[in-house]
Amino acid sequence: MTDQYKNDVDRINRLIVSLKSDLSKREQNKQQGKPTNIIDGEIRGQLTSLDREIEIFATSLKNQEATLLSKEIEKRRNQIQDFKNTKVQLKESFDKNINESKINAVQRQQNNITNDPTFQNMKNQDLYANQKQLQELQDRELDRVNEQAVALRYQGQNINTTLERQNKQLDRLNVEMDQTNKEMMKTNNKLAHFIAESSNCWLLIKLCFLFV
């Protein structure tokens, strides 16, 4: 298992763990009657990031298949499929919770209307107008929540883009450091060779030629 492959797997697993943690926190907030707008946006952003990371992971495997054994290719393909299945499960769980929250919110509003002492005295026209007003209020609230979610998603994408750029820079730096280390090792080997074969008199002369 290469270091890059292991790093990719670890990064996706950390993202999955974070998503599961946020889904659990969302459920706790819902049970405690706390708002879930912010954490909903964070979960959407992480789902988008997970989808992108899996796609990058799959593309990387496709590019490396020519250099891998068939057994290793099958192993990595299975790993990608496991990630995809997990992503689907997490998204389905999140969508189900969102839908349940919407249904509960509508039911609470309907109950409030039904229990209102003035409800019985309303005419059909008044009831229709009141229901329409409530629907417009719900639509505006959902629009506001969606705007917050989109903003959080873009923030998450920007963060991921920055991290990817920094990782590429680190990779280039590692390559340059490896090359520098190789050159230093060559120089050290030459010095050791000269020291082993030369007398003290010739050592100074050969060093001069070496660094000229």
C-alpha positions, 0 to 999 in steps of 0.5 A, spaced: 500 500 500 503 506 497 503 512 502 498 516 497 493 511 497 493 510 505 493 518 505 487 518 501 483 512 504 485 516 511 482 522 509 476 520 506 475 516 512 476 522 517 470 525 513 465 520 514 467 520 521 465 527 521 459 526 517 456 521 522 458 525 528 454 531 525 448 527 524 448 525 531 449 532 533 443 534 529 439 529 532 441 531 539 439 538 537 432 536 534 430 532 540 432 538 544 428 543 540 434 547 538 435 550 531 439 545 526 440 550 520 447 551 521 449 544 522 444 542 516 449 547 512 455 543 514 452 537 513 451 538 506 458 541 505 461 535 507 457 531 503 459 535 497 466 534 499 465 526 500 462 526 493 468 530 490 474 526 494 471 519 492 471 521 485 478 524 485 480 517 489 476 513 483 480 517 478 487 516 481 486 508 481 484 508 474 490 512 472 494 507 476 491 501 474 497 499 469 502 499 474 498 495 479 497 487 480 490 485 479 489 483 486 490 490 488 486 493 483 480 489 485 481 491 493 482 498 491 475 498 487 472 494 493 474 500 497 471 505 492 465 502 492 464 501 500 465 509 500 460 510 495 455 505 499 457 509 505 456 516 502 449 514 499 447 511 506 449 518 510 445 522 504 439 518 505 439 518 512 440 526 512 434 527 507 430 523 511 431 527 517 430 533 513 423 531 511 421 529 518 423 536 520 419 539 515 413 535 516 413 536 524 414 544 523 408 544 518 404 539 523 406 544 529 403 550 525 397 547 523 396 545 531 397 552 533 392 554 528 387 549 530 388 551 538 387 558 536 380 561 540 379 565 534 380 559 529 372 557 530 370 564 528 374 564 522 370 564 515 373 560 509 376 566 506 379 568 512 382 561 513 384 560 506 388 567 507 391 565 513 393 559 510 396 562 504 400 567 509 403 561 513 405 558 506 409 564 504 412 565 511 414 557 510 417 559 503 421 565 506 424 561 511 426 555 507 429 560 502 433 563 508 435 556 510 437 554 503 441 561 502 445 559 508 446 552 506 449 554 499 454 559 503 456 554 507 457 549 502 461 554 498 466 556 504 467 548 505 469 548 497 474 554 498 477 550 504 478 544 500 481 547 494 486 551 499 488 544 502 488 541 495 493 546 493 497 546 499 498 539 498 500 539 491 505 544 494 508 540 499 508 534 494 513 538 490 517 540 496 518 533 498 520 531 491 525 537 491 528 535 498 528 528 495 533 530 489 537 535 494 538 529 499 540 524 493 545 530 491 548 530 498 549 523 498 553 523 492 557 528 494 558 525 501 560 518 498 565 522 493 568 525 499 568 518 503 572 515 497 577 521 496 578 520 504 579 513 504 584 513 498 588 519 498 594 521 503 593 527 507 598 531 502 593 529 496 587 530 500 587 537 499 589 537 492 583 533 490 578 537 494 580 543 491 579 539 484 572 537 487 569 544 488 572 548 483 
